[in-house]
């Protein structure tokens, strides 16, 4: 990833609603989500959401496809991983084991029920 691409991606994510949209799409997986479901989940107006999708698409962070009358948006994981790789390139002066972030997808955390002592 080039520096200019990283700046564009970071700028696209540097807004509350867009960051929420992107995190929701990352959680949804490669199949993505319909725009209406995203609007409902995040309580955003469709016209506002369209603006945010345009910024995320322009940064190369999401894709869109038509399925019937729905627009399905999905995170571009290769772009996400490229951004993380760019940010951590030459991490810790060549000793990445000391500070390497976990860039792999994690499974959803399960909530543990509290057991009385």
JOBEL-V131336 format. One record per pair of residues at least 4 apart in sequence whose C-alpha atoms are under 6 Angstrom apart, sorted by the first residue. I is the first residue (numbers start at 1). J is the second residue. If there is no record, write none. Layout:
# JOBEL-V131336
i={I	I}
j={J	J}
This chain:
# JOBEL-V131336
i={1	7	8	9	12	12	13	13	18	25	25	25	26	28	32	32	33	33	34	34	35	39	39	53	54	56	56	57	57	61	61	62	62	62	63	63	64	64	65	65	66	66	78	81	85	90	91	92	96}
j={82	11	59	59	55	56	18	19	52	32	74	75	75	32	73	74	72	73	71	72	71	43	44	57	58	61	62	61	62	76	79	74	75	76	73	74	72	73	71	72	70	71	82	85	89	94	96	96	100}
